[in-house]
Amino acid sequence: MTDLEQYRQEIDAIDQELTRLVEQRFEVAKKVAAYKRAHALPVLDSSREDAVIQRNQERLVRSEYETEMAAFYTGLMAISRSIQEKM
């Protein structure tokens, strides 16, 4: 097995875990949507989204990935909003 094949296997294993966790996050986002609907709250809470991005940037071991982490969570939360809006 080449180094490249090994790296790809590592990425595949990480992707498998990410998929499980993201699906779990989407299920909780649906619960959030139900709560927001029941309490007449808007789907978008930009201050909450900003806090989520900042908190996850602070969790990084390598600060060089702050921009990429912000992009990742921005996209993830956009998808979560889409799921909430469909409900």
N, CA, C and O atoms as a GROMACS GRO file, in nm:
protein
  348
    1MET      N    1   0.086  -0.118   0.000
    1MET     CA    2   0.000   0.000   0.000
    1MET      C    3   0.090   0.124   0.000
    1MET      O    4   0.185   0.134   0.078
    2THR      N    5   0.058   0.217  -0.088
    2THR     CA    6   0.137   0.339  -0.095
    2THR      C    7   0.095   0.435   0.016
    2THR      O    8  -0.011   0.419   0.077
    3ASP      N    9   0.177   0.533   0.039
    3ASP     CA   10   0.141   0.637   0.136
    3ASP      C   11   0.010   0.703   0.099
    3ASP      O   12  -0.075   0.728   0.185
    4LEU      N   13  -0.007   0.731  -0.031
    4LEU     CA   14  -0.130   0.796  -0.076
    4LEU      C   15  -0.253   0.710  -0.045
    4LEU      O   16  -0.355   0.762   0.001
    5GLU      N   17  -0.243   0.582  -0.069
    5GLU     CA   18  -0.355   0.492  -0.039
    5GLU      C   19  -0.384   0.491   0.111
    5GLU      O   20  -0.500   0.488   0.152
    6GLN      N   21  -0.281   0.492   0.191
    6GLN     CA   22  -0.298   0.495   0.337
    6GLN      C   23  -0.367   0.625   0.380
    6GLN      O   24  -0.459   0.622   0.461
    7TYR      N   25  -0.322   0.736   0.327
    7TYR     CA   26  -0.383   0.865   0.360
    7TYR      C   27  -0.531   0.867   0.321
    7TYR      O   28  -0.616   0.919   0.394
    8ARG      N   29  -0.560   0.810   0.205
    8ARG     CA   30  -0.699   0.806   0.160
    8ARG      C   31  -0.784   0.718   0.250
    8ARG      O   32  -0.901   0.748   0.274
    9GLN      N   33  -0.728   0.609   0.298
    9GLN     CA   34  -0.802   0.525   0.393
    9GLN      C   35  -0.828   0.600   0.522
    9GLN      O   36  -0.936   0.588   0.580
   10GLU      N   37  -0.731   0.677   0.568
   10GLU     CA   38  -0.751   0.758   0.689
   10GLU      C   39  -0.862   0.860   0.667
   10GLU      O   40  -0.947   0.879   0.754
   11ILE      N   41  -0.862   0.925   0.551
   11ILE     CA   42  -0.967   1.022   0.519
   11ILE      C   43  -1.102   0.954   0.512
   11ILE      O   44  -1.201   1.008   0.562
   12ASP      N   45  -1.109   0.836   0.451
   12ASP     CA   46  -1.236   0.763   0.443
   12ASP      C   47  -1.290   0.731   0.581
   12ASP      O   48  -1.411   0.741   0.604
   13ALA      N   49  -1.204   0.692   0.674
   13ALA     CA   50  -1.248   0.660   0.810
   13ALA      C   51  -1.298   0.786   0.880
   13ALA      O   52  -1.399   0.783   0.951
   14ILE      N   53  -1.228   0.896   0.861
   14ILE     CA   54  -1.271   1.023   0.921
   14ILE      C   55  -1.404   1.066   0.860
   14ILE      O   56  -1.494   1.110   0.932
   15ASP      N   57  -1.418   1.053   0.728
   15ASP     CA   58  -1.543   1.090   0.661
   15ASP      C   59  -1.660   1.006   0.712
   15ASP      O   60  -1.771   1.058   0.727
   16GLN      N   61  -1.636   0.880   0.737
   16GLN     CA   62  -1.743   0.795   0.790
   16GLN      C   63  -1.791   0.849   0.925
   16GLN      O   64  -1.912   0.857   0.948
   17GLU      N   65  -1.700   0.885   1.011
   17GLU     CA   66  -1.738   0.940   1.142
   17GLU      C   67  -1.803   1.077   1.127
   17GLU      O   68  -1.901   1.107   1.196
   18LEU      N   69  -1.750   1.160   1.038
   18LEU     CA   70  -1.810   1.291   1.014
   18LEU      C   71  -1.954   1.277   0.966
   18LEU      O   72  -2.042   1.351   1.011
   19THR      N   73  -1.978   1.184   0.875
   19THR     CA   74  -2.113   1.163   0.824
   19THR      C   75  -2.209   1.126   0.936
   19THR      O   76  -2.321   1.177   0.943
   20ARG      N   77  -2.165   1.037   1.024
   20ARG     CA   78  -2.249   0.997   1.137
   20ARG      C   79  -2.280   1.118   1.226
   20ARG      O   80  -2.394   1.138   1.267
   21LEU      N   81  -2.179   1.197   1.255
   21LEU     CA   82  -2.197   1.312   1.343
   21LEU      C   83  -2.281   1.423   1.278
   21LEU      O   84  -2.364   1.484   1.344
   22VAL      N   85  -2.259   1.447   1.149
   22VAL     CA   86  -2.336   1.551   1.080
   22VAL      C   87  -2.483   1.511   1.071
   22VAL      O   88  -2.572   1.594   1.089
   23GLU      N   89  -2.508   1.383   1.044
   23GLU     CA   90  -2.647   1.337   1.042
   23GLU      C   91  -2.712   1.355   1.179
   23GLU      O   92  -2.827   1.396   1.188
   24GLN      N   93  -2.639   1.325   1.283
   24GLN     CA   94  -2.689   1.345   1.420
   24GLN      C   95  -2.717   1.493   1.444
   24GLN      O   96  -2.818   1.528   1.506
   25ARG      N   97  -2.629   1.580   1.397
   25ARG     CA   98  -2.649   1.725   1.412
   25ARG      C   99  -2.775   1.769   1.338
   25ARG      O  100  -2.851   1.851   1.390
   26PHE      N  101  -2.798   1.716   1.219
   26PHE     CA  102  -2.917   1.752   1.143
   26PHE      C  103  -3.044   1.710   1.216
   26PHE      O  104  -3.144   1.783   1.214
   27GLU      N  105  -3.042   1.595   1.280
   27GLU     CA  106  -3.158   1.551   1.357
   27GLU      C  107  -3.187   1.646   1.473
   27GLU      O  108  -3.303   1.675   1.501
   28VAL      N  109  -3.085   1.695   1.538
   28VAL     CA  110  -3.104   1.791   1.647
   28VAL      C  111  -3.151   1.925   1.589
   28VAL      O  112  -3.233   1.993   1.651
   29ALA      N  113  -3.102   1.962   1.473
   29ALA     CA  114  -3.147   2.086   1.408
   29ALA      C  115  -3.297   2.082   1.381
   29ALA      O  116  -3.364   2.184   1.390
   30LYS      N  117  -3.349   1.964   1.348
   30LYS     CA  118  -3.493   1.951   1.329
   30LYS      C  119  -3.568   1.974   1.459
   30LYS      O  120  -3.677   2.031   1.458
   31LYS      N  121  -3.512   1.931   1.570
   31LYS     CA  122  -3.574   1.956   1.701
   31LYS      C  123  -3.571   2.106   1.732
   31LYS      O  124  -3.667   2.161   1.786
   32VAL      N  125  -3.461   2.171   1.698
   32VAL     CA  126  -3.450   2.316   1.716
   32VAL      C  127  -3.557   2.386   1.633
   32VAL      O  128  -3.621   2.480   1.679
   33ALA      N  129  -3.577   2.339   1.511
   33ALA     CA  130  -3.679   2.399   1.423
   33ALA      C  131  -3.817   2.387   1.485
   33ALA      O  132  -3.895   2.482   1.482
   34ALA      N  133  -3.848   2.272   1.538
   34ALA     CA  134  -3.979   2.252   1.602
   34ALA      C  135  -3.996   2.347   1.721
   34ALA      O  136  -4.102   2.405   1.741
   35TYR      N  137  -3.891   2.362   1.799
   35TYR     CA  138  -3.896   2.454   1.913
   35TYR      C  139  -3.917   2.598   1.866
   35TYR      O  140  -4.001   2.670   1.919
   36LYS      N  141  -3.839   2.637   1.765
   36LYS     CA  142  -3.851   2.774   1.714
   36LYS      C  143  -3.991   2.799   1.659
   36LYS      O  144  -4.049   2.905   1.682
   37ARG      N  145  -4.044   2.703   1.586
   37ARG     CA  146  -4.179   2.718   1.531
   37ARG      C  147  -4.281   2.734   1.643
   37ARG      O  148  -4.368   2.820   1.636
   38ALA      N  149  -4.269   2.651   1.746
   38ALA     CA  150  -4.364   2.654   1.858
   38ALA      C  151  -4.357   2.784   1.936
   38ALA      O  152  -4.454   2.825   2.000
   39HIS      N  153  -4.240   2.849   1.931
   39HIS     CA  154  -4.222   2.973   2.007
   39HIS      C  155  -4.210   3.096   1.918
   39HIS      O  156  -4.166   3.202   1.962
   40ALA      N  157  -4.251   3.081   1.792
   40ALA     CA  158  -4.252   3.190   1.695
   40ALA      C  159  -4.117   3.261   1.684
   40ALA      O  160  -4.109   3.383   1.681
   41LEU      N  161  -4.011   3.182   1.679
   41LEU     CA  162  -3.876   3.236   1.667
   41LEU      C  163  -3.828   3.221   1.523
   41LEU      O  164  -3.866   3.125   1.456
   42PRO      N  165  -3.746   3.313   1.475
   42PRO     CA  166  -3.695   3.301   1.339
   42PRO      C  167  -3.593   3.188   1.327
   42PRO      O  168  -3.527   3.153   1.425
   43VAL      N  169  -3.581   3.133   1.210
   43VAL     CA  170  -3.482   3.027   1.186
   43VAL      C  171  -3.342   3.082   1.204
   43VAL      O  172  -3.258   3.019   1.270
   44LEU      N  173  -3.314   3.198   1.147
   44LEU     CA  174  -3.179   3.255   1.154
   44LEU      C  175  -3.157   3.331   1.284
   44LEU      O  176  -3.234   3.421   1.318
   45ASP      N  177  -3.052   3.293   1.355
   45ASP     CA  178  -3.006   3.366   1.473
   45ASP      C  179  -2.857   3.394   1.448
   45ASP      O  180  -2.771   3.316   1.487
   46SER      N  181  -2.829   3.507   1.383
   46SER     CA  182  -2.692   3.534   1.339
   46SER      C  183  -2.595   3.548   1.454
   46SER      O  184  -2.477   3.514   1.439
   47SER      N  185  -2.639   3.597   1.569
   47SER     CA  186  -2.547   3.608   1.683
   47SER      C  187  -2.508   3.469   1.733
   47SER      O  188  -2.393   3.448   1.773
   48ARG      N  189  -2.601   3.376   1.731
   48ARG     CA  190  -2.571   3.238   1.769
   48ARG      C  191  -2.473   3.175   1.669
   48ARG      O  192  -2.377   3.108   1.708
   49GLU      N  193  -2.497   3.199   1.541
   49GLU     CA  194  -2.407   3.143   1.439
   49GLU      C  195  -2.267   3.200   1.452
   49GLU      O  196  -2.168   3.127   1.440
   50ASP      N  197  -2.257   3.330   1.478
   50ASP     CA  198  -2.125   3.391   1.498
   50ASP      C  199  -2.054   3.329   1.618
   50ASP      O  200  -1.934   3.303   1.613
   51ALA      N  201  -2.129   3.304   1.725
   51ALA     CA  202  -2.071   3.243   1.846
   51ALA      C  203  -2.024   3.100   1.819
   51ALA      O  204  -1.920   3.058   1.868
   52VAL      N  205  -2.102   3.025   1.741
   52VAL     CA  206  -2.064   2.887   1.707
   52VAL      C  207  -1.933   2.887   1.628
   52VAL      O  208  -1.843   2.807   1.656
   53ILE      N  209  -1.923   2.977   1.532
   53ILE     CA  210  -1.800   2.986   1.452
   53ILE      C  211  -1.681   3.021   1.540
   53ILE      O  212  -1.577   2.956   1.534
   54GLN      N  213  -1.697   3.123   1.621
   54GLN     CA  214  -1.586   3.167   1.707
   54GLN      C  215  -1.544   3.056   1.804
   54GLN      O  216  -1.425   3.030   1.821
   55ARG      N  217  -1.641   2.992   1.866
   55ARG     CA  218  -1.610   2.887   1.963
   55ARG      C  219  -1.533   2.773   1.897
   55ARG      O  220  -1.439   2.719   1.955
   56ASN      N  221  -1.573   2.736   1.776
   56ASN     CA  222  -1.505   2.626   1.709
   56ASN      C  223  -1.369   2.666   1.653
   56ASN      O  224  -1.279   2.583   1.642
   57GLN      N  225  -1.352   2.792   1.619
   57GLN     CA  226  -1.220   2.840   1.582
   57GLN      C  227  -1.127   2.833   1.703
   57GLN      O  228  -1.009   2.799   1.690
   58GLU      N  229  -1.179   2.866   1.819
   58GLU     CA  230  -1.098   2.864   1.942
   58GLU      C  231  -1.060   2.722   1.982
   58GLU      O  232  -0.960   2.703   2.052
   59ARG      N  233  -1.136   2.623   1.940
   59ARG     CA  234  -1.106   2.484   1.973
   59ARG      C  235  -0.993   2.426   1.888
   59ARG      O  236  -0.937   2.321   1.921
   60LEU      N  237  -0.960   2.493   1.782
   60LEU     CA  238  -0.855   2.444   1.694
   60LEU      C  239  -0.721   2.436   1.766
   60LEU      O  240  -0.686   2.524   1.845
   61VAL      N  241  -0.649   2.331   1.740
   61VAL     CA  242  -0.512   2.319   1.789
   61VAL      C  243  -0.421   2.407   1.702
   61VAL      O  244  -0.327   2.470   1.751
   62ARG      N  245  -0.451   2.409   1.572
   62ARG     CA  246  -0.371   2.485   1.476
   62ARG      C  247  -0.452   2.604   1.426
   62ARG      O  248  -0.545   2.588   1.347
   63SER      N  249  -0.417   2.721   1.472
   63SER     CA  250  -0.491   2.842   1.435
   63SER      C  251  -0.482   2.874   1.286
   63SER      O  252  -0.559   2.956   1.236
   64GLU      N  253  -0.391   2.811   1.215
   64GLU     CA  254  -0.379   2.836   1.072
   64GLU      C  255  -0.504   2.794   0.995
   64GLU      O  256  -0.522   2.833   0.879
   65TYR      N  257  -0.593   2.716   1.058
   65TYR     CA  258  -0.714   2.669   0.992
   65TYR      C  259  -0.838   2.750   1.030
   65TYR      O  260  -0.950   2.708   1.002
   66GLU      N  261  -0.821   2.866   1.093
   66GLU     CA  262  -0.936   2.945   1.138
   66GLU      C  263  -1.029   2.983   1.023
   66GLU      O  264  -1.151   2.972   1.037
   67THR      N  265  -0.974   3.025   0.912
   67THR     CA  266  -1.057   3.065   0.798
   67THR      C  267  -1.135   2.946   0.744
   67THR      O  268  -1.254   2.958   0.714
   68GLU      N  269  -1.069   2.833   0.732
   68GLU     CA  270  -1.135   2.712   0.681
   68GLU      C  271  -1.241   2.662   0.778
   68GLU      O  272  -1.346   2.614   0.736
   69MET      N  273  -1.214   2.674   0.908
   69MET     CA  274  -1.313   2.631   1.007
   69MET      C  275  -1.436   2.721   1.001
   69MET      O  276  -1.549   2.673   1.012
   70ALA      N  277  -1.415   2.850   0.984
   70ALA     CA  278  -1.528   2.942   0.970
   70ALA      C  279  -1.610   2.906   0.846
   70ALA      O  280  -1.733   2.906   0.852
   71ALA      N  281  -1.543   2.876   0.736
   71ALA     CA  282  -1.614   2.839   0.613
   71ALA      C  283  -1.692   2.709   0.633
   71ALA      O  284  -1.805   2.697   0.588
   72PHE      N  285  -1.630   2.613   0.700
   72PHE     CA  286  -1.695   2.484   0.726
   72PHE      C  287  -1.824   2.506   0.806
   72PHE      O  288  -1.929   2.455   0.769
   73TYR      N  289  -1.815   2.579   0.916
   73TYR     CA  290  -1.934   2.598   1.000
   73TYR      C  291  -2.036   2.690   0.934
   73TYR      O  292  -2.157   2.673   0.955
   74THR      N  293  -1.992   2.786   0.856
   74THR     CA  294  -2.087   2.870   0.782
   74THR      C  295  -2.170   2.784   0.689
   74THR      O  296  -2.292   2.798   0.682
   75GLY      N  297  -2.105   2.694   0.616
   75GLY     CA  298  -2.177   2.604   0.526
   75GLY      C  299  -2.266   2.506   0.600
   75GLY      O  300  -2.379   2.483   0.560
   76LEU      N  301  -2.215   2.450   0.708
   76LEU     CA  302  -2.291   2.354   0.787
   76LEU      C  303  -2.418   2.418   0.843
   76LEU      O  304  -2.525   2.358   0.841
   77MET      N  305  -2.404   2.540   0.894
   77MET     CA  306  -2.522   2.607   0.951
   77MET      C  307  -2.619   2.650   0.842
   77MET      O  308  -2.739   2.655   0.866
   78ALA      N  309  -2.569   2.682   0.724
   78ALA     CA  310  -2.660   2.714   0.612
   78ALA      C  311  -2.744   2.592   0.576
   78ALA      O  312  -2.863   2.603   0.549
   79ILE      N  313  -2.681   2.476   0.576
   79ILE     CA  314  -2.755   2.352   0.549
   79ILE      C  315  -2.855   2.324   0.661
   79ILE      O  316  -2.968   2.283   0.634
   80SER      N  317  -2.816   2.347   0.784
   80SER     CA  318  -2.907   2.327   0.897
   80SER      C  319  -3.026   2.421   0.887
   80SER      O  320  -3.140   2.381   0.914
   81ARG      N  321  -3.002   2.546   0.848
   81ARG     CA  322  -3.114   2.640   0.829
   81ARG      C  323  -3.206   2.591   0.719
   81ARG      O  324  -3.328   2.600   0.732
   82SER      N  325  -3.149   2.539   0.612
   82SER     CA  326  -3.231   2.486   0.504
   82SER      C  327  -3.320   2.373   0.552
   82SER      O  328  -3.438   2.366   0.516
   83ILE      N  329  -3.264   2.284   0.632
   83ILE     CA  330  -3.343   2.174   0.689
   83ILE      C  331  -3.455   2.230   0.776
   83ILE      O  332  -3.569   2.183   0.769
   84GLN      N  333  -3.423   2.332   0.857
   84GLN     CA  334  -3.524   2.391   0.945
   84GLN      C  335  -3.634   2.459   0.864
   84GLN      O  336  -3.752   2.450   0.899
   85GLU      N  337  -3.597   2.527   0.756
   85GLU     CA  338  -3.695   2.598   0.675
   85GLU      C  339  -3.789   2.504   0.601
   85GLU      O  340  -3.902   2.541   0.570
   86LYS      N  341  -3.742   2.382   0.572
   86LYS     CA  342  -3.827   2.284   0.503
   86LYS      C  343  -3.935   2.230   0.594
   86LYS      O  344  -4.037   2.179   0.546
   87MET      N  345  -3.914   2.240   0.722
   87MET     CA  346  -4.011   2.181   0.817
   87MET      C  347  -4.134   2.267   0.832
   87MET      O  348  -4.224   2.233   0.908
   0.00000   0.00000   0.00000
